[in-house]
Amino acid sequence: MKHSNEKQPTSSDDANQDIAAWWQHYCLLSTMPIVRCQVAWLENVTQAMQLEAELFQAIAKSSEKLTLCLTDNNKNCNAKEFTEQYQEMVKTLTDANIERFTKVSQLSHEFRRNLWEEI
């Protein structure tokens, strides 16, 4: 009789473990799409931040060139050189900003595509 009583709790423990394993499996499956959507969102945010960093880098380089033109002690920056440096800076910043806008507009399409793939 003891032998049958010992098997009984073991089988119910096995059944409980099976139910817990089943529940855990389907619980994880139900949260995976949400996690994948969040990962897609974080990847797009990271790309947007990289684009902003690239723009700031272009601004810094252009400002440095213009500042060097104004503060260089070896040669004086006349109006013509200053105008050329300023126009070059504006062109560089305009190109960097246009490239940034192009890439940012693609991010929203990629993000929507990633979301639909996960859904």
C-alpha positions in Angstrom: 0.0 0.0 0.0 2.8 2.3 0.8 4.3 1.6 -2.6 1.2 2.8 -4.4 1.0 5.9 -2.2 4.6 6.8 -3.0 3.9 6.6 -6.7 0.8 8.7 -6.5 2.6 12.0 -5.3 5.3 11.4 -7.9 2.8 11.2 -10.7 1.0 14.3 -9.5 4.3 16.1 -9.2 5.1 15.0 -12.8 1.7 16.3 -13.9 2.3 19.6 -12.1 5.7 19.9 -13.7 4.2 19.1 -17.1 1.5 21.8 -16.6 4.1 24.3 -15.4 6.4 23.5 -18.4 3.4 23.8 -20.8 2.3 27.1 -19.2 5.9 28.5 -19.2 6.3 27.6 -22.9 3.1 29.3 -24.0 3.7 32.3 -21.7 7.1 32.8 -23.3 5.7 32.4 -26.8 3.0 35.0 -26.1 5.6 37.6 -24.9 8.1 37.0 -27.7 6.4 39.1 -30.3 6.3 42.0 -27.9 10.0 41.6 -27.1 10.8 41.4 -30.8 8.8 44.6 -31.5 10.6 46.3 -28.7 14.0 45.2 -30.1 13.0 46.5 -33.5 12.0 49.8 -32.0 15.3 50.1 -30.0 17.2 49.3 -33.2 15.5 52.1 -35.0 16.1 54.5 -32.1 19.7 53.6 -32.2 20.0 54.2 -35.9 18.3 57.6 -35.4 20.7 58.5 -32.7 23.6 57.5 -35.0 22.2 59.8 -37.7 22.0 62.7 -35.2 25.6 62.0 -34.1 26.8 62.0 -37.8 25.1 65.4 -38.2 26.7 66.8 -35.1 30.1 65.5 -36.3 29.6 67.4 -39.6 28.6 70.5 -37.7 31.7 70.3 -35.5 34.1 69.8 -38.5 32.6 72.7 -40.4 32.7 75.0 -37.4 36.3 74.0 -36.8 37.3 74.9 -40.3 35.6 78.3 -40.1 37.1 79.0 -36.7 40.6 78.1 -37.9 40.1 80.5 -40.8 39.2 83.3 -38.3 41.8 82.5 -35.7 44.8 81.3 -37.7 47.7 83.6 -36.7 50.0 82.7 -39.6 47.7 84.2 -42.2 44.9 86.7 -41.9 41.5 85.5 -43.2 40.3 88.1 -45.6 36.7 88.5 -46.7 37.1 86.3 -49.8 38.6 83.4 -47.8 36.0 83.7 -45.1 33.2 83.7 -47.6 34.6 80.6 -49.3 34.9 78.8 -45.9 31.4 79.9 -44.9 29.9 78.7 -48.2 31.8 75.4 -47.9 30.4 75.0 -44.3 26.9 75.7 -45.5 27.2 73.2 -48.3 28.6 70.5 -46.0 25.8 71.1 -43.5 23.1 71.1 -46.1 24.4 67.9 -47.6 24.6 66.2 -44.2 21.1 67.4 -43.3 19.6 66.1 -46.6 21.3 62.8 -46.1 20.0 62.7 -42.5 16.4 63.4 -43.7 16.6 60.7 -46.3 17.8 58.1 -43.9 15.4 59.2 -41.2 12.5 58.9 -43.6 13.6 55.3 -44.4 13.7 54.4 -40.7 9.9 54.8 -40.4 9.3 52.4 -43.3 11.8 49.9 -42.0 10.3 50.1 -38.5 6.8 49.5 -39.9 8.0 46.6 -42.0 9.7 45.1 -38.9 6.5 45.5 -36.9 4.4 43.8 -39.5 6.9 40.9 -39.7 6.7 40.4 -36.0 2.9 40.7 -35.9 
